[in-house]
Amino acid sequence: NRYIVCIGVFVQGKNISLIDLFFSLCNWKMSLSKKDQEEVRTWLVAAVAAMLGYPESTVVNAALSCVQKGMDRQKTCDTLGKLLEDSAPSFVNQLFLKLEEIKSG
């Protein structure tokens, strides 16, 4: 058996991964309950403190705002990159994995 794995797609002049496409199609803003949003906030506080060594409300609030606005992974990374620089891609990946975990139950 042979399988072809598509690791990216070309959308509106941009090459994006299938994971990014999936998350961009999911509207987290509309589908997160207040309880889920609070779970995300709690996770963000702990994750930011673990990454930076201290709690930083600016990063937490910016990340939560991205989630609430339904930003895709790339926009979230661009937004948080201004605050987290080289750590942003890894942090955003962790954030989106947490969102997927919350949504799946």
All heavy atoms as an XYZ file, in Angstrom:
817
protein
N       0.830     -1.181      0.000
C       0.000      0.000      0.000
C       0.874      1.245      0.000
O       1.843      1.339      0.734
C      -0.899      0.045      1.222
C      -1.925     -1.055      1.222
O      -2.292     -1.558      0.168
N      -2.384     -1.450      2.395
N       0.434      2.210     -0.783
C       1.161      3.472     -0.833
C       0.235      4.579     -0.366
O      -0.938      4.615     -0.720
C       1.626      3.779     -2.239
C       2.707      2.842     -2.679
C       3.199      3.243     -4.024
N       4.185      2.260     -4.440
C       4.953      2.390     -5.456
N       4.865      3.460     -6.214
N       5.819      1.481     -5.768
N       0.782      5.451      0.429
C       0.017      6.577      0.937
C       0.710      7.874      0.542
O       1.920      7.974      0.611
C      -0.111      6.524      2.463
C      -0.855      5.325      2.955
C      -0.193      4.166      3.328
C      -2.240      5.347      3.014
C      -0.886      3.065      3.760
C      -2.942      4.241      3.445
C      -2.261      3.102      3.818
O      -2.956      2.008      4.237
N      -0.061      8.814      0.154
C       0.467     10.135     -0.123
C       0.018     11.042      1.011
O      -1.167     11.150      1.296
C      -0.051     10.678     -1.466
C       0.428      9.766     -2.603
C       0.396     12.116     -1.671
C      -0.158     10.130     -3.937
N       0.969     11.656      1.653
C       0.663     12.535      2.771
C       0.788     13.978      2.293
O       1.826     14.387      1.791
C       1.617     12.285      3.957
C       1.332     13.255      5.080
C       1.509     10.851      4.418
N      -0.265     14.705      2.444
C      -0.251     16.114      2.089
C       0.051     16.901      3.354
O      -0.713     16.858      4.307
C      -1.610     16.530      1.520
S      -1.686     18.271      1.110
N       1.197     17.567      3.366
C       1.562     18.296      4.578
C       1.238     19.780      4.480
O       1.430     20.516      5.425
C       3.048     18.111      4.920
C       3.930     18.579      3.766
C       3.322     16.681      5.303
C       5.393     18.617      4.088
N       0.755     20.193      3.333
C       0.406     21.604      3.209
C      -0.527     21.822      2.041
O      -0.683     20.972      1.184
N      -1.147     22.964      2.036
C      -2.041     23.342      0.955
C      -1.730     24.786      0.572
O      -1.152     25.539      1.346
C      -3.527     23.209      1.353
C      -3.902     21.766      1.561
C      -3.852     24.012      2.583
N      -2.130     25.131     -0.621
C      -1.897     26.478     -1.124
C      -3.230     27.193     -1.126
O      -4.150     26.827     -1.836
C      -1.318     26.388     -2.539
C      -0.609     27.615     -2.989
C       0.603     27.973     -2.422
C      -1.144     28.420     -3.963
C       1.280     29.102     -2.837
C      -0.486     29.549     -4.392
C       0.734     29.886     -3.825
N      -3.388     28.189     -0.257
C      -4.649     28.914     -0.123
C      -4.374     30.405     -0.269
O      -3.561     30.961      0.466
C      -5.307     28.632      1.241
C      -6.562     29.451      1.420
C      -5.596     27.152      1.401
N      -5.048     31.017     -1.194
C      -4.936     32.459     -1.424
C      -3.475     32.930     -1.446
O      -3.091     33.889     -0.789
C      -5.722     33.244     -0.372
C      -7.213     33.016     -0.455
C      -7.973     33.795      0.596
O      -7.408     34.290      1.559
N      -9.273     33.897      0.405
N      -2.660     32.219     -2.208
C      -1.272     32.621     -2.379
C      -0.351     32.276     -1.229
O       0.796     32.671     -1.230
N      -0.842     31.548     -0.230
C      -0.014     31.182      0.908
C       0.013     29.671      1.055
O      -1.002     28.996      0.915
C      -0.556     31.775      2.210
C      -0.464     33.276      2.277
C      -0.957     33.757      3.616
C      -0.851     35.260      3.712
N      -1.317     35.744      5.003
N       1.172     29.136      1.364
C       1.308     27.719      1.648
C       1.103     27.533      3.154
O       1.868     28.060      3.943
C       2.688     27.221      1.236
C       2.814     25.715      1.343
O       1.826     25.008      1.394
N       4.034     25.240      1.377
N       0.045     26.824      3.556
C      -0.230     26.623      4.977
C      -0.361     25.131      5.258
O      -0.728     24.360      4.389
C      -1.495     27.369      5.449
C      -2.740     26.884      4.703
C      -1.332     28.865      5.290
C      -4.032     27.447      5.230
N      -0.064     24.728      6.472
C      -0.171     23.329      6.841
C      -1.627     22.942      7.015
O      -2.503     23.793      7.203
C       0.595     23.051      8.141
O      -0.113     23.582      9.236
N      -1.879     21.653      6.948
C      -3.243     21.172      7.143
C      -3.736     21.456      8.549
O      -4.918     21.718      8.760
C      -3.332     19.677      6.832
C      -3.162     19.324      5.360
C      -3.213     17.810      5.177
C      -4.216     19.994      4.507
N      -2.831     21.430      9.518
C      -3.226     21.736     10.894
C      -3.692     23.184     10.989
O      -4.721     23.482     11.581
C      -2.071     21.461     11.881
C      -1.793     19.957     11.950
C      -2.370     22.023     13.258
C      -0.565     19.587     12.723
N      -2.944     24.088     10.351
C      -3.348     25.493     10.359
C      -4.670     25.682      9.639
O      -5.508     26.463     10.073
C      -2.280     26.372      9.714
C      -1.041     26.497     10.573
O      -1.156     26.346     11.798
O       0.032     26.749     10.021
N      -4.860     24.951      8.543
C      -6.120     25.035      7.814
C      -7.272     24.559      8.704
O      -8.314     25.203      8.777
C      -6.068     24.210      6.527
C      -7.335     24.210      5.686
C      -7.668     25.618      5.210
C      -7.177     23.274      4.499
N      -7.063     23.457      9.414
C      -8.087     22.942     10.315
C      -8.463     23.982     11.366
O      -9.629     24.285     11.565
C      -7.603     21.665     11.009
C      -8.476     21.235     12.153
C      -9.687     20.618     11.924
C      -8.088     21.476     13.459
C     -10.499     20.237     12.976
C      -8.896     21.102     14.515
C     -10.100     20.477     14.275
N      -7.446     24.561     12.007
C      -7.728     25.532     13.054
C      -8.350     26.809     12.508
O      -9.149     27.441     13.170
C      -6.475     25.846     13.872
C      -6.165     24.781     14.877
C      -5.011     24.036     14.776
C      -7.033     24.497     15.913
C      -4.719     23.045     15.694
C      -6.753     23.509     16.840
C      -5.594     22.789     16.722
N      -7.973     27.173     11.277
C      -8.575     28.378     10.713
C     -10.040     28.155     10.370
O     -10.828     29.087     10.348
C      -7.804     28.848      9.474
O      -7.998     27.960      8.400
N     -10.424     26.900     10.115
C     -11.816     26.592      9.817
C     -12.666     26.473     11.081
O     -13.879     26.569     11.040
C     -11.922     25.289      9.012
C     -11.303     25.346      7.615
C     -11.322     23.964      6.976
C     -12.010     26.362      6.749
N     -11.998     26.228     12.205
C     -12.705     26.121     13.482
C     -12.870     27.517     14.063
O     -11.921     28.272     14.136
C     -11.918     25.267     14.470
S     -11.774     23.564     13.980
N     -14.041     27.831     14.491
C     -14.250     29.158     15.060
C     -14.235     29.028     16.573
O     -15.248     28.845     17.203
C     -15.579     29.743     14.570
C     -15.719     31.187     14.974
O     -14.981     31.693     15.806
N     -16.674     31.858     14.377
N     -13.032     29.125     17.160
C     -12.899     28.946     18.606
C     -13.668     30.026     19.361
O     -14.198     29.793     20.423
C     -11.421     29.001     19.001
C     -10.641     27.887     18.407
C      -9.703     27.983     17.426
C     -10.741     26.489     18.710
N      -9.215     26.741     17.120
C      -9.827     25.814     17.894
C     -11.512     25.754     19.602
C      -9.652     24.434     17.946
C     -11.346     24.385     19.649
C     -10.433     23.742     18.835
N     -13.736     31.205     18.779
C     -14.415     32.326     19.443
C     -15.867     31.972     19.728
O     -16.393     32.256     20.789
C     -14.329     33.555     18.544
C     -15.102     34.744     19.049
C     -14.930     35.944     18.169
C     -15.587     35.728     16.841
N     -15.596     36.930     16.002
N     -16.530     31.355     18.772
C     -17.944     31.045     18.907
C     -18.185     29.770     19.707
O     -19.251     29.590     20.234
C     -18.583     30.913     17.525
C     -18.506     32.198     16.708
S     -19.306     33.571     17.507
C     -21.017     33.119     17.246
N     -17.190     28.896     19.766
C     -17.454     27.593     20.348
C     -16.908     27.406     21.764
O     -17.123     26.364     22.345
C     -16.910     26.495     19.430
O     -15.520     26.648     19.269
N     -16.223     28.378     22.315
C     -15.720     28.236     23.677
C     -16.709     28.831     24.674
O     -17.061     30.006     24.594
C     -14.376     28.948     23.838
C     -13.146     28.251     23.293
C     -11.919     29.112     23.516
C     -12.946     26.888     23.903
N     -17.129     27.996     25.601
C     -18.017     28.481     26.658
C     -17.211     29.329     27.633
O     -15.978     29.365     27.593
C     -18.623     27.286     27.401
O     -17.596     26.597     28.115
N     -17.905     30.004     28.522
C     -17.205     30.807     29.546
C     -16.321     29.913     30.403
O     -15.216     30.301     30.784
C     -18.208     31.562     30.400
C     -18.862     32.721     29.662
C     -19.645     33.607     30.606
C     -20.367     34.665     29.826
N     -19.645     35.915     29.771
N     -16.810     28.717     30.696
C     -16.019     27.760     31.479
C     -14.749     27.382     30.722
O     -13.660     27.330     31.304
C     -16.855     26.507     31.763
C     -16.121     25.452     32.559
C     -16.997     24.226     32.754
C     -16.210     23.147     33.437
N     -16.048     21.956     32.637
N     -14.877     27.112     29.421
C     -13.713     26.772     28.605
C     -12.742     27.941     28.520
O     -11.532     27.759     28.580
C     -14.144     26.348     27.198
C     -14.838     24.999     27.171
O     -14.733     24.243     28.162
O     -15.494     24.700     26.150
N     -13.269     29.148     28.386
C     -12.406     30.329     28.338
C     -11.630     30.490     29.638
O     -10.457     30.862     29.634
C     -13.221     31.584     28.045
C     -13.695     31.654     26.611
C     -14.435     32.940     26.308
O     -14.099     33.994     26.828
N     -15.438     32.849     25.460
N     -12.287     30.209     30.752
C     -11.605     30.298     32.041
C     -10.521     29.226     32.151
O      -9.442     29.470     32.701
C     -12.601     30.186     33.201
C     -12.008     30.511     34.550
C     -11.318     31.872     34.610
O     -11.834     32.858     34.047
O     -10.233     31.951     35.229
N     -10.799     28.035     31.595
C      -9.794     26.969     31.581
C      -8.586     27.390     30.736
O      -7.440     27.144     31.122
C     -10.398     25.672     31.040
C      -9.441     24.498     31.093
C     -10.068     23.186     30.658
O     -11.306     23.101     30.567
O      -9.294     22.246     30.417
N      -8.850     28.025     29.611
C      -7.765     28.522     28.760
C      -6.965     29.580     29.505
O      -5.731     29.555     29.507
C      -8.304     29.090     27.424
C      -7.198     29.797     26.654
C      -8.914     27.992     26.573
N      -7.645     30.501     30.171
C      -6.946     31.550     30.923
C      -6.060     30.936     32.012
O      -4.895     31.332     32.174
C      -7.932     32.524     31.562
C      -7.232     33.599     32.407
C      -8.205     34.562     33.061
N      -8.740     35.528     32.125
C      -8.063     36.580     31.651
N      -6.820     36.778     32.020
N      -8.630     37.419     30.823
N      -6.585     29.972     32.751
C      -5.806     29.319     33.809
C      -4.572     28.645     33.221
O      -3.469     28.759     33.764
C      -6.685     28.292     34.554
O      -7.800     28.977     35.125
C      -5.915     27.578     35.636
N      -4.766     27.958     32.093
C      -3.650     27.304     31.425
C      -2.625     28.344     30.953
O      -1.417     28.154     31.116
C      -4.141     26.468     30.231
C      -3.012     25.789     29.540
C      -2.443     24.598     29.854
C      -2.267     26.309     28.416
N      -1.398     24.340     29.006
C      -1.270     25.373     28.112
C      -2.361     27.466     27.659
C      -0.369     25.547     27.078
C      -1.457     27.661     26.621
C      -0.482     26.706     26.332
N      -3.105     29.441     30.375
C      -2.212     30.483     29.881
C      -1.364     31.072     30.999
O      -0.160     31.280     30.822
C      -3.020     31.601     29.201
C      -3.510     31.311     27.792
C      -4.534     32.358     27.368
C      -2.350     31.259     26.811
N      -1.972     31.350     32.137
C      -1.231     31.914     33.275
C      -0.086     30.981     33.660
O       1.061     31.407     33.828
C      -2.169     32.183     34.473
C      -1.382     32.504     35.735
C      -3.142     33.306     34.138
N      -0.390     29.681     33.761
C       0.635     28.706     34.145
C       1.693     28.539     33.048
O       2.900     28.475     33.340
C      -0.018     27.360     34.451
N       1.263     28.479     31.798
C       2.200     28.273     30.687
C       3.140     29.467     30.516
O       4.342     29.285     30.283
C       1.426     28.006     29.391
N       2.604     30.669     30.637
C       3.437     31.867     30.508
C       4.436     31.926     31.664
O       5.619     32.215     31.459
C       2.567     33.143     30.439
C       3.414     34.391     30.611
C       1.796     33.183     29.126
N       3.976     31.647     32.869
C       4.876     31.666     34.031
C       5.980     30.618     33.881
O       7.144     30.891     34.211
C       4.087     31.437     35.315
N       5.628     29.448     33.364
C       6.625     28.394     33.168
C       7.643     28.794     32.097
O       8.837     28.521     32.232
C       5.942     27.087     32.790
N       7.171     29.439     31.048
C       8.045     29.808     29.945
C       8.953     30.987     30.306
O      10.149     30.957     30.039
C       7.218     30.165     28.708
C       8.056     30.518     27.501
S       7.081     30.914     26.064
C       6.090     32.256     26.677
N       8.386     32.016     30.913
C       9.154     33.226     31.212
C       9.799     33.215     32.592
O      10.700     34.007     32.867
C       8.248     34.458     31.096
C       7.634     34.726     29.720
C       6.706     35.934     29.785
C       8.713     34.921     28.670
N       9.294     32.358     33.466
C       9.808     32.318     34.831
C       9.048     33.228     35.774
O       9.365     33.325     36.954
N       8.059     33.931     35.253
C       7.225     34.808     36.075
C       5.906     35.035     35.333
O       5.840     34.923     34.109
C       7.929     36.150     36.332
C       8.293     36.894     35.072
C       7.429     37.837     34.514
C       9.500     36.649     34.420
C       7.765     38.519     33.357
C       9.838     37.317     33.260
C       8.966     38.248     32.736
O       9.304     38.902     31.575
N       4.855     35.340     36.065
C       3.577     35.596     35.391
C       3.620     36.939     34.659
O       4.153     37.913     35.191
C       2.561     35.615     36.531
C       3.358     35.931     37.752
C       4.756     35.409     37.514
N       3.120     36.969     33.459
C       3.122     38.196     32.651
C       1.729     38.374     32.069
O       1.358     37.724     31.095
C       4.168     38.096     31.543
C       4.181     39.259     30.573
C       4.305     40.603     31.266
O       5.313     40.861     31.936
O       3.363     41.401     31.107
N       0.958     39.271     32.687
C      -0.444     39.438     32.295
C      -0.606     39.970     30.871
O      -1.603     39.665     30.205
C      -1.174     40.346     33.283
O      -0.604     41.633     33.284
N       0.369     40.718     30.376
C       0.277     41.247     29.016
C       0.223     40.102     28.004
O      -0.580     40.123     27.071
C       1.477     42.168     28.707
O       1.513     43.207     29.671
C       1.381     42.750     27.316
N       1.068     39.106     28.190
C       1.097     37.956     27.282
C      -0.178     37.135     27.432
O      -0.786     36.723     26.441
C       2.343     37.077     27.532
C       2.324     35.834     26.657
C       3.618     37.876     27.289
N      -0.594     36.902     28.663
C      -1.823     36.136     28.915
C      -3.015     36.817     28.249
O      -3.806     36.175     27.537
C      -2.077     35.959     30.429
C      -3.450     35.365     30.694
C      -0.984     35.096     31.058
N      -3.147     38.113     28.463
C      -4.280     38.844     27.886
C      -4.231     38.885     26.362
O      -5.261     38.761     25.698
C      -4.342     40.258     28.457
C      -4.711     40.265     29.925
O      -5.358     39.352     30.418
N      -4.285     41.286     30.633
N      -3.041     39.031     25.804
C      -2.904     39.043     24.341
C      -3.275     37.685     23.756
O      -3.989     37.607     22.746
C      -1.482     39.427     23.949
N      -2.815     36.617     24.378
C      -3.128     35.264     23.892
C      -4.621     34.982     24.009
O      -5.231     34.433     23.081
C      -2.319     34.226     24.666
N      -5.212     35.364     25.115
C      -6.644     35.140     25.304
C      -7.449     35.959     24.298
O      -8.447     35.477     23.756
C      -7.055     35.477     26.737
C      -8.449     35.030     27.147
C      -8.617     33.522     26.966
C      -8.729     35.408     28.586
N      -7.004     37.145     24.005
C      -7.666     37.979     23.009
C      -7.625     37.316     21.628
O      -8.617     37.332     20.892
C      -7.001     39.354     22.957
O      -7.579     40.138     21.941
N      -6.492     36.724     21.287
C      -6.378     36.005     20.012
C      -7.390     34.871     19.940
O      -8.044     34.666     18.910
C      -4.972     35.449     19.843
S      -3.689     36.692     19.600
N      -7.519     34.136     21.024
C      -8.470     33.023     21.078
C      -9.894     33.553     20.951
O     -10.701     33.029     20.168
C      -8.302     32.215     22.391
C      -9.430     31.215     22.578
C      -6.947     31.519     22.411
N     -10.214     34.580     21.708
C     -11.575     35.125     21.696
C     -11.949     35.714     20.340
O     -13.111     35.684     19.953
C     -11.726     36.168     22.796
C     -11.694     35.562     24.176
C     -11.591     36.598     25.290
O     -11.101     37.710     25.089
N     -12.049     36.226     26.473
N     -10.969     36.230     19.613
C     -11.227     36.791     18.282
C     -11.261     35.717     17.202
O     -11.552     36.019     16.050
C     -10.162     37.829     17.938
C     -10.260     39.091     18.763
C      -9.148     40.054     18.404
C      -9.232     41.312     19.253
N      -8.106     42.223     18.967
N     -10.931     34.482     17.581
C     -10.942     33.392     16.612
C      -9.788     33.451     15.625
O      -9.891     32.952     14.506
N      -8.669     34.060     16.033
C      -7.514     34.159     15.141
C      -6.971     32.775     14.821
O      -6.991     31.878     15.664
C      -6.401     34.986     15.786
C      -6.680     36.445     15.868
S      -5.198     37.286     16.504
C      -5.817     38.939     16.628
N      -6.459     32.614     13.606
C      -5.823     31.355     13.252
C      -4.423     31.311     13.859
O      -3.956     32.269     14.483
C      -5.802     31.151     11.736
C      -4.961     32.174     10.986
O      -4.095     32.836     11.597
O      -5.178     32.315      9.771
N      -3.774     30.199     13.666
C      -2.468     29.974     14.272
C      -1.448     31.028     13.825
O      -0.689     31.545     14.638
C      -1.998     28.570     13.910
C      -0.808     28.088     14.677
C      -0.455     26.698     14.251
N      -1.446     25.756     14.736
C      -1.167     24.692     15.456
N       0.071     24.413     15.756
N      -2.117     23.886     15.858
N      -1.429     31.328     12.536
C      -0.442     32.276     12.022
C      -0.661     33.680     12.579
O       0.284     34.347     13.000
C      -0.459     32.307     10.490
C       0.634     33.180      9.906
C       2.027     32.726     10.303
O       2.361     31.563     10.142
N       2.830     33.628     10.846
N      -1.907     34.139     12.604
C      -2.184     35.471     13.143
C      -1.852     35.532     14.629
O      -1.340     36.533     15.128
C      -3.639     35.858     12.913
C      -3.939     36.234     11.485
C      -5.381     36.660     11.340
C      -5.703     36.965      9.893
N      -7.108     37.315      9.692
N      -2.171     34.448     15.336
C      -1.849     34.376     16.763
C      -0.340     34.440     16.964
O       0.159     35.171     17.826
C      -2.430     33.100     17.392
O      -3.846     33.080     17.190
C      -2.124     33.009     18.874
N       0.390     33.702     16.139
C       1.847     33.692     16.238
C       2.417     35.076     15.922
O       3.326     35.550     16.603
C       2.420     32.635     15.299
S       4.158     32.286     15.598
N       1.879     35.714     14.901
C       2.338     37.067     14.560
C       2.082     38.037     15.716
O       2.945     38.843     16.066
C       1.632     37.575     13.308
C       2.042     36.829     12.047
O       3.075     36.116     12.073
O       1.312     36.951     11.049
N       0.904     37.945     16.306
C       0.539     38.834     17.414
C       1.419     38.590     18.630
O       1.967     39.528     19.220
C      -0.939     38.650     17.786
O      -1.744     38.969     16.642
C      -1.336     39.531     18.953
N       1.568     37.329     19.007
C       2.353     37.016     20.203
C       3.850     37.114     19.958
O       4.628     37.264     20.899
C       1.978     35.628     20.727
C       0.527     35.485     21.194
C       0.279     34.082     21.726
C       0.185     36.529     22.236
N       4.251     37.043     18.687
C       5.663     37.163     18.352
C       6.244     38.499     18.772
O       7.429     38.602     19.081
N       5.402     39.514     18.798
C       5.846     40.838     19.235
C       6.224     40.832     20.716
O       7.052     41.633     21.155
C       4.755     41.868     18.980
C       4.435     42.027     17.509
C       3.168     42.817     17.300
C       2.768     42.765     15.830
N       1.432     43.267     15.606
N       5.613     39.919     21.460
C       5.878     39.833     22.899
C       6.848     38.712     23.251
O       7.631     38.837     24.197
C       4.559     39.608     23.652
C       3.500     40.696     23.493
C       2.164     40.219     24.053
C       3.948     41.969     24.173
N       6.770     37.600     22.513
C       7.536     36.404     22.875
C       8.717     36.124     21.958
O       9.496     35.212     22.234
C       6.605     35.178     22.878
C       5.450     35.222     23.858
C       4.552     34.011     23.681
C       5.973     35.287     25.288
N       8.818     36.859     20.868
C       9.895     36.717     19.896
C      10.032     35.270     19.428
O       9.071     34.700     18.934
C      11.187     37.298     20.454
C      11.069     38.787     20.756
C      12.265     39.358     21.464
O      13.168     38.603     21.867
O      12.294     40.591     21.622
N      11.207     34.659     19.599
C      11.469     33.319     19.076
C      10.662     32.220     19.763
O      10.528     31.122     19.223
C      12.956     32.971     19.200
C      13.823     33.845     18.310
O      13.296     34.430     17.339
O      15.038     33.957     18.588
N      10.129     32.490     20.930
C       9.345     31.489     21.666
C       7.902     31.393     21.170
O       7.191     30.463     21.522
C       9.331     31.824     23.155
O      10.630     31.837     23.671
N       7.478     32.353     20.364
C       6.073     32.419     19.945
C       5.590     31.179     19.206
O       4.528     30.646     19.552
C       5.812     33.675     19.127
N       6.300     30.661     18.194
C       5.759     29.501     17.467
C       5.500     28.290     18.365
O       4.446     27.661     18.282
C       6.837     29.199     16.419
C       7.514     30.508     16.195
C       7.515     31.175     17.553
N       6.437     27.995     19.233
C       6.262     26.858     20.145
C       5.103     27.099     21.108
O       4.281     26.206     21.352
C       7.555     26.627     20.937
O       7.372     25.631     21.905
N       5.035     28.301     21.636
C       3.968     28.637     22.573
C       2.602     28.552     21.898
O       1.654     28.011     22.453
C       4.186     30.036     23.153
C       3.154     30.422     24.166
C       3.222     29.933     25.460
C       2.097     31.252     23.832
C       2.266     30.268     26.406
C       1.139     31.599     24.763
C       1.220     31.102     26.061
N       2.503     29.074     20.678
C       1.230     29.040     19.945
C       0.833     27.605     19.622
O      -0.347     27.248     19.721
C       1.304     29.921     18.678
C       0.097     29.715     17.788
C       1.429     31.391     19.081
N       1.804     26.767     19.270
C       1.483     25.349     19.043
C       0.897     24.720     20.294
O      -0.094     23.990     20.234
C       2.720     24.583     18.592
C       3.052     24.827     17.144
O       2.185     25.175     16.338
N       4.315     24.659     16.793
N       1.506     24.999     21.439
C       0.988     24.470     22.702
C      -0.415     24.996     22.990
O      -1.284     24.245     23.443
C       1.921     24.833     23.856
C       3.262     24.154     23.808
C       4.176     24.664     24.905
O       3.736     25.127     25.948
N       5.478     24.584     24.671
N      -0.630     26.266     22.715
C      -1.942     26.880     22.930
C      -3.006     26.197     22.078
O      -4.079     25.848     22.565
C      -1.886     28.372     22.619
C      -3.226     29.128     22.598
C      -3.946     29.024     23.935
C      -2.994     30.581     22.207
N      -2.712     25.990     20.802
C      -3.697     25.373     19.927
C      -3.936     23.907     20.268
O      -5.058     23.411     20.126
C      -3.311     25.574     18.463
C      -3.800     26.889     17.919
C      -3.172     28.078     18.260
C      -4.901     26.947     17.088
C      -3.630     29.294     17.781
C      -5.374     28.157     16.607
C      -4.734     29.338     16.948
N      -2.912     23.220     20.755
C      -3.122     21.849     21.240
C      -4.035     21.853     22.463
O      -4.904     20.983     22.610
C      -1.781     21.183     21.562
C      -0.930     20.807     20.358
C       0.449     20.333     20.813
C      -1.619     19.752     19.507
N      -3.853     22.835     23.338
C      -4.719     22.959     24.522
C      -6.149     23.250     24.094
O      -7.104     22.669     24.656
C      -4.194     24.056     25.458
C      -4.994     24.209     26.732
C      -4.936     22.922     27.558
C      -5.667     23.066     28.864
N      -5.650     21.814     29.636
N      -6.337     24.121     23.105
C      -7.683     24.409     22.613
C      -8.341     23.153     22.045
O      -9.518     22.898     22.291
C      -7.628     25.499     21.540
C      -7.280     26.895     22.040
C      -7.047     27.823     20.852
C      -8.340     27.443     22.961
N      -7.561     22.380     21.310
C      -8.100     21.144     20.749
C      -8.487     20.169     21.869
O      -9.551     19.538     21.813
C      -7.056     20.494     19.837
C      -7.554     19.229     19.160
C      -6.513     18.627     18.246
O      -5.381     19.122     18.166
O      -6.848     17.616     17.614
N      -7.658     20.086     22.892
C      -7.944     19.218     24.040
C      -9.236     19.650     24.737
O     -10.083     18.824     25.084
C      -6.772     19.291     25.026
C      -6.968     18.510     26.298
C      -5.831     18.768     27.273
O      -4.669     18.692     26.867
O      -6.134     19.065     28.448
N      -9.398     20.934     24.938
C     -10.604     21.456     25.599
C     -11.834     21.157     24.778
O     -12.861     20.732     25.301
C     -10.459     22.970     25.867
C      -9.427     23.202     26.978
C     -11.792     23.595     26.240
C      -9.041     24.654     27.157
N     -11.745     21.378     23.475
C     -12.905     21.169     22.609
C     -13.274     19.696     22.473
O     -14.430     19.366     22.269
C     -12.665     21.786     21.227
C     -12.631     23.294     21.223
C     -13.803     23.922     21.936
C     -15.130     23.531     21.354
N     -16.263     23.838     22.219
N     -12.288     18.809     22.589
C     -12.573     17.388     22.403
C     -13.128     16.735     23.676
O     -13.517     15.594     23.675
C     -11.338     16.645     21.928
O     -10.333     16.647     22.919
N     -13.158     17.498     24.737
C     -13.839     16.949     25.886
C     -13.094     16.960     27.138
O     -13.388     16.536     28.140
